């Protein structure tokens, strides 16, 4: 017997279209692109071509953006020279102060903080030559 409409019974669920054939928890949902304002100061801007302010759009991906992913994106897309002065492993080098929307990132969850559209992320180097 051919089904002509969407019907569901307790014994046998029916789906109206191909997208509904997988249960909801298995459907891939893309995180929307987000716009961020990035600021670099205290000398950190010199590693980014001398540019202090960057307005960036992070592309959509399968999961929401967090700060750890942002740092990898910055390293690939913005950092112009001497990455060892900014990145150490998968985090910022000690001596780089990070603020998210004017709050210390340690209060926000550091690398695990889920970025939101229009967030302001500031990186300030506290390391100075002598």
Backbone bond lengths (Angstrom), bond angles and torsions (degrees), N, CA, C in turn:
res aa  C-N    CA-C-N  psi(-1)  N-CA   C-N-CA  omega(-1)  CA-C   N-CA-C  phi
1 X - - - 1.455 - - 1.531 108.56 -
2 X 1.293 117.19 133.22 1.461 123.52 -178.21 1.519 110.18 -92.43
3 X 1.364 115.78 133.68 1.464 120.62 178.79 1.532 108.89 -83.44
4 X 1.284 117.24 133.95 1.459 121.10 178.84 1.518 112.48 -110.82
5 X 1.318 117.40 -9.96 1.457 120.01 178.23 1.518 109.04 -145.61
6 X 1.307 115.98 167.35 1.464 120.66 179.14 1.519 108.47 -76.07
7 X 1.319 115.23 123.12 1.447 120.27 176.81 1.514 108.23 -136.74
8 X 1.302 115.89 149.02 1.457 120.25 178.27 1.509 108.36 -142.08
9 X 1.313 115.00 133.21 1.454 120.50 173.89 1.516 107.34 -120.18
10 X 1.327 116.95 168.46 1.454 119.55 179.41 1.522 110.92 -63.89
11 X 1.320 117.79 -33.19 1.454 121.43 -177.67 1.527 112.86 -78.95
12 X 1.320 117.50 -33.76 1.461 119.96 -172.88 1.530 110.64 -144.47
13 X 1.350 117.62 105.79 1.468 118.65 177.56 1.524 110.81 -72.89
14 X 1.296 116.53 146.32 1.463 122.86 176.36 1.517 108.06 -119.84
15 X 1.311 116.31 147.67 1.446 120.95 -178.81 1.514 109.82 -119.63
16 X 1.328 114.95 142.19 1.456 120.62 -175.73 1.523 113.08 -79.93
17 X 1.308 117.97 -32.50 1.456 119.44 -178.57 1.522 110.07 -144.36
18 X 1.300 115.34 172.16 1.464 120.89 -175.41 1.517 111.90 -60.07
19 X 1.336 118.98 -39.22 1.455 122.07 -178.45 1.524 111.91 -61.80
20 X 1.309 116.92 -25.72 1.454 120.10 -178.42 1.520 113.09 -89.27
21 X 1.302 118.14 -1.04 1.465 119.81 -177.46 1.520 112.42 -70.04
22 X 1.306 116.71 -26.05 1.466 119.79 176.01 1.515 108.67 -92.96
23 X 1.319 116.94 141.66 1.469 118.20 175.58 1.518 110.08 -59.10
24 X 1.332 118.92 152.12 1.466 122.50 -174.85 1.519 114.68 -53.04
25 X 1.318 119.49 -35.47 1.459 119.95 -177.12 1.518 112.75 -67.89
26 X 1.331 117.91 -16.02 1.459 121.01 -179.65 1.520 113.48 -99.64
27 X 1.296 117.76 -6.02 1.462 120.25 178.81 1.518 109.80 -71.98
28 X 1.310 116.16 133.72 1.465 120.41 178.21 1.519 108.94 -76.40
29 X 1.316 116.31 126.96 1.453 120.87 177.70 1.516 107.33 -119.75
30 X 1.296 116.77 123.31 1.455 121.45 -178.46 1.529 109.63 -85.91
31 X 1.333 114.85 136.74 1.455 119.94 172.91 1.530 107.58 -75.67
32 X 1.300 116.46 136.20 1.464 121.27 -177.85 1.524 110.67 -67.30
33 X 1.329 117.76 153.69 1.465 119.69 174.20 1.531 109.27 -61.95
34 X 1.327 116.20 150.19 1.462 119.48 179.25 1.523 110.65 -128.47
35 X 1.326 114.76 145.53 1.464 122.29 176.23 1.520 108.51 -97.53
36 X 1.334 115.83 133.08 1.455 121.59 178.83 1.514 110.20 -129.97
37 X 1.319 115.33 153.62 1.457 121.48 170.70 1.516 105.98 -109.90
38 X 1.330 116.95 118.18 1.456 122.58 178.59 1.512 108.71 -108.73
39 X 1.331 116.57 135.13 1.463 121.88 177.74 1.520 108.94 -125.77
40 X 1.323 116.01 139.34 1.456 122.82 177.97 1.520 107.93 -125.00
41 X 1.341 116.88 130.03 1.461 119.99 -178.00 1.515 111.80 -145.76
42 X 1.332 115.64 -179.30 1.443 122.18 179.39 1.513 113.83 67.43
43 X 1.308 116.73 20.46 1.457 121.79 -177.67 1.519 112.66 104.83
44 X 1.342 118.45 -18.67 1.469 121.25 178.97 1.523 111.56 -60.94
45 X 1.333 116.46 -28.54 1.473 119.61 -178.97 1.526 112.09 -61.61
46 X 1.342 117.44 -24.24 1.467 120.56 179.69 1.520 111.59 -64.93
47 X 1.328 117.29 -24.89 1.462 121.47 177.68 1.525 111.70 -78.80
48 X 1.331 116.11 -10.24 1.465 122.49 -176.96 1.526 110.92 -118.41
49 X 1.320 115.49 39.68 1.454 120.69 178.17 1.513 113.69 69.51
50 X 1.321 118.79 21.37 1.459 122.16 179.51 1.518 113.70 77.44
51 X 1.338 117.37 6.74 1.472 121.50 -178.28 1.531 109.00 -94.14
52 X 1.341 115.90 121.41 1.464 120.82 -178.35 1.521 113.10 -82.11
53 X 1.318 117.33 -41.12 1.470 121.84 -174.74 1.519 111.02 -108.86
54 X 1.325 115.19 132.47 1.463 122.03 177.57 1.525 108.11 -132.89
55 X 1.301 116.51 124.83 1.466 121.67 171.82 1.518 105.51 -102.64
56 X 1.329 115.93 115.99 1.462 119.95 -174.27 1.519 110.73 -124.09
57 X 1.318 115.10 154.84 1.464 122.51 173.84 1.521 106.64 -118.59
58 X 1.337 115.87 114.19 1.452 120.38 177.09 1.520 108.49 -83.17
59 X 1.325 117.60 133.86 1.472 120.06 -175.61 1.527 112.28 -69.40
60 X 1.321 115.67 162.24 1.462 119.51 176.49 1.525 108.53 -67.25
61 X 1.310 115.03 150.52 1.455 121.41 177.24 1.515 108.13 -150.20
62 X 1.326 116.34 175.55 1.461 120.14 -172.94 1.527 113.52 -69.95
63 X 1.324 118.24 -21.09 1.459 120.84 178.82 1.523 108.89 -132.72
64 X 1.331 117.62 158.62 1.470 119.39 179.13 1.528 111.29 -60.63
65 X 1.322 115.99 150.70 1.459 121.90 179.33 1.521 110.31 -73.38
66 X 1.339 116.06 138.38 1.458 120.50 170.40 1.529 108.33 -121.07
67 X 1.330 117.08 175.60 1.460 120.98 -175.44 1.531 110.99 -66.19
68 X 1.309 117.75 -35.79 1.470 120.42 177.87 1.524 110.77 -58.74
69 X 1.321 116.74 -44.76 1.469 121.00 178.02 1.525 110.84 -68.37
70 X 1.337 116.60 -36.10 1.461 120.34 177.41 1.525 110.53 -60.92
71 X 1.332 117.37 -44.27 1.461 120.16 -179.74 1.528 111.53 -61.32
72 X 1.322 117.32 -40.26 1.462 120.42 176.74 1.530 110.12 -63.91
73 X 1.344 116.55 -39.96 1.464 120.81 178.87 1.531 110.19 -65.52
74 X 1.325 117.17 -42.81 1.468 121.40 178.72 1.528 109.79 -60.94
75 X 1.312 117.06 -44.67 1.469 121.08 -179.25 1.529 110.90 -60.13
76 X 1.312 116.73 -40.73 1.464 121.16 -178.45 1.525 112.90 -77.41
77 X 1.326 117.62 -37.84 1.466 121.04 -169.13 1.525 116.93 -106.37
78 X 1.332 118.58 -23.91 1.468 119.52 -174.54 1.524 114.24 -119.37
79 X 1.310 117.51 -36.49 1.460 122.14 -174.55 1.526 109.87 -64.83
80 X 1.341 116.31 123.23 1.463 121.26 -174.40 1.524 113.81 -98.16
81 X 1.340 117.06 -31.12 1.457 118.90 -176.96 1.517 111.26 -154.60
82 X 1.300 116.53 157.38 1.458 126.39 174.06 1.531 113.69 46.88
83 X 1.320 117.02 61.06 1.472 119.80 -178.60 1.525 113.46 -57.44
84 X 1.337 117.61 -26.35 1.470 120.53 -179.86 1.525 112.45 -65.62
85 X 1.327 117.77 -16.21 1.460 120.77 176.97 1.534 112.65 -85.75
86 X 1.330 116.33 -8.29 1.465 120.19 -178.17 1.530 111.83 -120.78
87 X 1.331 116.78 -43.66 1.462 122.24 -175.32 1.526 109.81 -110.72
88 X 1.312 116.44 137.91 1.459 121.85 172.41 1.527 107.19 -134.16
89 X 1.322 116.61 109.58 1.470 120.68 -173.27 1.517 109.12 69.44
90 X 1.321 116.86 -123.37 1.471 120.08 178.74 1.532 112.10 -110.49
91 X 1.329 116.30 17.16 1.467 120.30 179.37 1.530 109.42 -131.72
92 X 1.321 116.60 -179.14 1.463 119.50 177.14 1.521 109.21 -78.54
93 X 1.293 114.90 154.20 1.460 120.80 178.67 1.531 109.38 -67.41
94 X 1.348 117.24 146.30 1.471 118.50 173.91 1.529 109.68 -55.47
95 X 1.317 116.45 138.76 1.457 121.04 -176.87 1.510 113.00 101.53
96 X 1.334 116.92 -4.81 1.468 121.35 173.69 1.523 107.17 -102.15
97 X 1.321 116.14 115.34 1.461 122.12 176.99 1.524 108.19 -84.08
98 X 1.326 116.42 131.48 1.470 120.93 -179.47 1.529 108.32 -118.08
99 X 1.325 115.45 127.16 1.458 122.17 175.92 1.523 108.81 -118.97
100 X 1.308 115.98 135.57 1.467 121.48 175.49 1.513 106.74 -117.77
101 X 1.318 116.16 114.65 1.470 121.72 -177.33 1.529 110.37 51.97
102 X 1.332 115.34 46.81 1.466 124.73 176.96 1.523 114.88 68.19
103 X 1.329 118.93 14.04 1.467 122.08 176.65 1.528 108.88 -118.83
104 X 1.328 115.96 143.77 1.452 121.37 177.86 1.533 109.34 -57.39
105 X 1.321 116.29 132.10 1.462 119.54 -175.56 1.520 112.17 -64.21
106 X 1.333 118.60 -20.64 1.459 120.74 177.03 1.530 110.71 -64.07
107 X 1.322 116.98 -28.84 1.466 121.33 176.91 1.523 111.93 -80.22
108 X 1.329 116.48 -16.61 1.459 121.59 -174.71 1.535 113.02 -99.10
109 X 1.338 117.20 -8.48 1.456 119.36 -179.34 1.517 113.61 110.82
110 X 1.316 117.02 6.85 1.468 123.73 179.29 1.524 111.74 49.64
111 X 1.333 117.81 -122.98 1.467 121.56 -173.53 1.518 113.58 -63.83
112 X 1.327 117.72 -23.79 1.465 121.63 -176.27 1.526 113.97 -87.17
113 X 1.332 118.00 -6.67 1.466 120.05 -179.18 1.525 110.09 -58.99
114 X 1.326 116.30 127.24 1.466 121.64 178.18 1.523 109.19 -83.15
115 X 1.304 115.26 116.22 1.461 121.00 -178.12 1.518 111.05 -68.28
116 X 1.315 115.01 147.41 1.452 121.53 177.84 1.518 108.99 -123.11
117 X 1.318 115.46 155.50 1.455 121.36 178.80 1.530 109.95 -54.53
118 X 1.321 116.81 134.80 1.460 125.25 178.31 1.530 113.90 75.77
119 X 1.326 118.56 12.09 1.466 119.86 174.52 1.524 109.91 -63.05
120 X 1.329 115.43 150.00 1.462 123.04 175.77 1.529 107.19 -113.04
121 X 1.335 116.49 117.40 1.460 121.38 -178.47 1.525 107.84 -116.66
122 X 1.341 115.87 123.38 1.460 122.17 -176.02 1.527 108.93 -115.51
123 X 1.327 115.60 134.28 1.463 122.74 176.14 1.525 107.27 -119.51
124 X 1.335 116.60 118.50 1.461 120.95 -179.28 1.520 109.10 -121.47
125 X 1.307 116.58 123.06 1.448 120.75 176.74 1.528 109.45 -79.53
126 X 1.320 114.96 130.46 1.464 119.78 175.82 1.537 110.04 -103.95
127 X 1.328 115.95 6.16 1.464 121.68 -179.76 1.522 109.29 -94.16
128 X 1.302 115.58 126.66 1.460 119.74 -179.29 1.512 109.13 -133.55
129 X 1.308 115.20 143.66 1.473 120.25 177.92 1.516 110.72 -70.87
130 X 1.326 114.87 163.74 1.463 117.13 -177.88 1.493 112.39 -136.08
